[in-house]
Every structure is written in structure tokens, then in C-alpha cells.
Amino acid sequence: MIKQIYRYLITIILLLLLFVPISYLLILPNYNTLIGTFKRIDIKRYTYDMYFSLLTTVAPTKEQILGNSQILVEDTSIEEYLDEVGDIDLILEELNTTLKIESIDVEGDIFQGSDSNILDKGFWHFPTSKYPGQKGNVVIISHRYLFIPPAKDTFFNLDKVRKGDTLFFNQDGNEYNYIVSEVKIVEKNDISVIQDSSDYRVTLITCTPLWTSHQRLVVIGKLDKLYQKT
């Protein structure tokens, strides 16, 4: 009986001695790929995705209900579509208002002005939209590739934003956090995304596909006092 146990132990040891170097040779060439895969597993993020998908299903957005009914026929882009805008009080600039998106390493000042030339300075607050923290639609537009990383005041990587990410707005110490609830692509003349809403939301807009201005990439977030993160 003892001899049989010894034989089992010796067999196991020999198998381990054989298995370890073989495993090492198989895993080593693919180490970076395997590690990257494990690092990308994010249970918290998957929970956010499920949570906000459920919210969208239970309470569909106005855009989902209306579809393309508000798309302009003419070829005017979202940035060019402005009602009569008079002199603008630079309230956001006086309050040192900034936007920060930690998940894609974005951070910069928000500028105000009555035309899209302000985009050359950084993040442009669309003049007919609400201010951060107010009820309604806060619209922020920025170039995709006028500035590129490592510059942070650009929407170059906005397509990397996912549901559940946080959009941080800061105004002289007052912080308003919005949780991303929707990421979509619309035509460049679809003004439904800049129209006012009955909820507390922010809409970020930039060009897409990258290096073109054919369409618009839109990221929508809801104020987290109403849409708490799980």
C-alpha cells in the first residue's frame, strides 16, 4: 500500500515537472495579450452598462421616440445652427468652468461665444443651451483633431467614452457630475441633440469618423443626483 502511494506521488511530481516548463513556454509568448485581457475585465463597468441599458429601455429618450423627425433638410451643421444670439455674458469663463473626463484623460476650460470660431480655443458652450447644473440640456462642442493627445483639451478620444463614465464640471469649487447614459452617432445637421430637454443632461458633440466631419459623435450624460451610480 505504501509503495503504491509512493508511486502515485512520484508520478504526480514527474507530471508537474513536465507540465510547468511546457506551460511556461506556452504562456510566455502570449503574456502581454493575456494580461491585457484580464486587465480589461471590469465587473463594475459591465454593471454600469447593464444599468443604463435598463434605464434606456424603461424610459426611452425623446430622440428615440421622435427618430429622425427633427433632422434639417438643408446641409447646415449643428455648430452653424444658431438662433439669434446677442451679446453673451461670459458667465462660465468668469466662474472658471472646466470639463474633466478622467476615463479618457480629458480636461480643459469651457469658453463662451456667439459663433463656432470659439472652438479654436477649446471646449465651446453652445450659446442657446443651459449651464452646468441647470435643468435642461447643457451642450458642449469641441474639435476632434485640432488638438491631439497628449493635449487634454480635445475630444480626440471621445469615442472611447462608455456608459457609466463620469463627466465632471467644476465652477469655482462647485462640482456637477453627469453619468454617461448614451453614446451615438448622428448626421451633422441633426439638431435634435442640441435642443432643450425636460431633464438634467449634458450633451458633448464632436466630429466623426476621426479625421473627417461627415457626422457627429454625441455623448449624453445625466446629472448624477438623479441617476446615481450603482
PyMOL commands that set and color helices and strands:
alter all, ss='L'
color gray80, all
select helices_A, chain A and resi 2-40+43-58+62-66+91-94+102-104+116-121+158-160+191-194
alter helices_A, ss='H'
color red, helices_A
select strands_A, chain A and resi 98-101+106-111+123-125+136-141+166-171+174-187+200-208+215-223
alter strands_A, ss='S'
color yellow, strands_A
deselect
rebuild
show_as cartoon
